[in-house]
Amino acid sequence: MPLTLVQTDDSTRSPDALLAQRIAQGDRRALEALMRRYNQRMYRVARSILRNEADAEEAVQEAFYKAYRSIAAFRGDAALSTWLVSIVVNESKGRLRKVNRLATWLEYSGDSPDALRQSNMAEHSSFDPEPAVAGRETLKHLEVCIDRLPDTYRAVFILRAVEELNVEETASCLGIPAATVRSRYFRARNLLRKSLKTDVGPKAGGVFSFAGSRCDRIVAGVMARLSA
């Protein structure tokens, strides 16, 4: 059923549903709570599609802005987290299409995209010279290997192995059949095992770490836009 502002028995409503209702009523603190709850998941999904940290942050900000604008029409057919992830997936895919169109234009216009490629290489090759925790180098190598996965496998792997969503939730977020999720996840793990020569399962949860400053930046960006 569509989310409305009709008075209901709050004891029967889920925490997410209550939070969505407060946001629909204009509660900015509830919006901030929502963003801080799901920022990391949405960032990781956007990062898996765009493979660029700055672009992923912008996609998450835009996704939360769009979610805020339409949350009064939120339907409880799926979890609020699934609804949010589907928004950031669509936003990230739209941005990726624009980047691909730009790259094609540069190629056919005779302008070399070397500068763009070098910028992306610098983005992806950055690393912490003094790892703060044991195993950081392994995680960094895993991140590089995930980035090398084919596009169709990458988002599935992030949602299943990193965010630990089940098959049905992942299928709903990405708009693909559950059987496709299973096959792509199986294939992604096999590809990563070949790259790492080890089982990636126990270490996958730490990839694409979400620093507090990044979370704060995304929240501040959305709030500033809503106040403008």
Secondary structure, 3 states (H helix, E strand, C coil): CECCCCCCCHHHCCHHHHHHHHHHCCCHHHHHHHHHHHHHHHHHHHHHHHCCHHHHHHHHHHHHHHHHHHHHHCECCCCHHHHHHHHHHHHHHHHHHHHHHHHHHHHHHCCCCHHHHHHHHHHHHCCCCCCCCCCHHHHHHHHHHHHCCCHHHHHHHHHHHHCCCCHHHHHHHHCCCHHHHHHHHHHHHHHHHHHHCCCCHHHHHHCCCCCHHHHHHHHHHHHHHHHC
